[in-house]
Amino acid sequence: MTSTTTSADRILRIGGWITALGLLFTVIAVLPLIIPSLDLPSALWWLSMLTGVGLATVFVGLILGARQRRSRR
């Protein structure tokens, strides 16, 4: 059994990694709310926006995958 990776699969995987990275930055950016003495750079708030970029990438991958499956019929 051979597995073929389509462009939609690659986009989905990349989007998943971007989302996970954005969630990690979000957790780090929220740490000063839990530990008030912790002072972190404000750039972490911008990096936490990668979560939305990753989700948008995942949705694009889902749409491309659906179109590819529909064209194979």
C-alpha positions as CSV (number, residue, x, y, z in Angstrom):
1,M,0.0,0.0,0.0
2,T,1.5,3.3,-1.1
3,S,0.7,6.6,0.5
4,T,0.6,9.7,-1.7
5,T,0.8,13.1,-0.1
6,T,-1.1,15.7,-2.0
7,S,-0.6,19.5,-1.8
8,A,-3.7,19.7,0.4
9,D,-2.2,17.3,2.9
10,R,1.0,19.3,3.1
11,I,-0.9,22.5,3.6
12,L,-3.0,20.9,6.4
13,R,0.2,19.7,8.1
14,I,1.9,23.1,7.8
15,G,-1.3,24.8,9.2
16,G,-1.3,22.4,12.1
17,W,2.3,23.2,13.0
18,I,1.7,26.9,12.7
19,T,-1.4,26.6,14.9
20,A,0.5,24.6,17.5
21,L,3.3,27.2,17.5
22,G,0.9,30.0,17.8
23,L,-0.8,28.3,20.8
24,L,2.6,27.8,22.4
25,F,3.3,31.6,22.0
26,T,-0.1,32.3,23.4
27,V,0.5,30.3,26.6
28,I,3.9,32.1,27.0
29,A,2.3,35.5,26.4
30,V,-0.4,34.8,29.1
31,L,2.2,33.8,31.7
32,P,2.5,37.4,33.1
33,L,-1.2,37.2,34.0
34,I,-0.5,34.2,36.2
35,I,3.0,35.4,37.5
36,P,2.8,39.2,37.8
37,S,6.5,39.6,38.5
38,L,7.3,38.1,35.1
39,D,8.1,40.7,32.4
40,L,8.0,39.5,28.8
41,P,8.4,41.4,25.5
42,S,5.2,42.5,23.8
43,A,6.3,40.8,20.6
44,L,4.9,37.6,22.1
45,W,1.4,39.0,21.6
46,W,2.1,39.4,17.9
47,L,3.6,35.9,17.7
48,S,0.5,34.5,19.3
49,M,-1.5,35.7,16.3
50,L,0.1,32.8,14.4
51,T,-2.8,30.7,15.9
52,G,-5.2,32.5,13.5
53,V,-2.9,32.2,10.6
54,G,-2.5,28.5,11.2
55,L,-6.2,28.0,11.4
56,A,-6.8,29.9,8.2
57,T,-4.1,27.7,6.6
58,V,-5.8,24.6,7.8
59,F,-9.1,25.7,6.3
60,V,-7.5,26.4,3.0
61,G,-6.0,22.9,3.1
62,L,-9.4,21.5,3.8
63,I,-11.0,23.4,0.9
64,L,-8.2,22.3,-1.5
65,G,-8.6,18.7,-0.4
66,A,-12.3,18.7,-1.0
67,R,-11.8,20.2,-4.4
68,Q,-9.2,17.6,-5.3
69,R,-11.5,14.8,-4.2
70,R,-14.4,16.2,-6.1
71,S,-12.3,16.5,-9.3
72,R,-11.2,12.8,-9.0
73,R,-14.8,11.6,-9.3
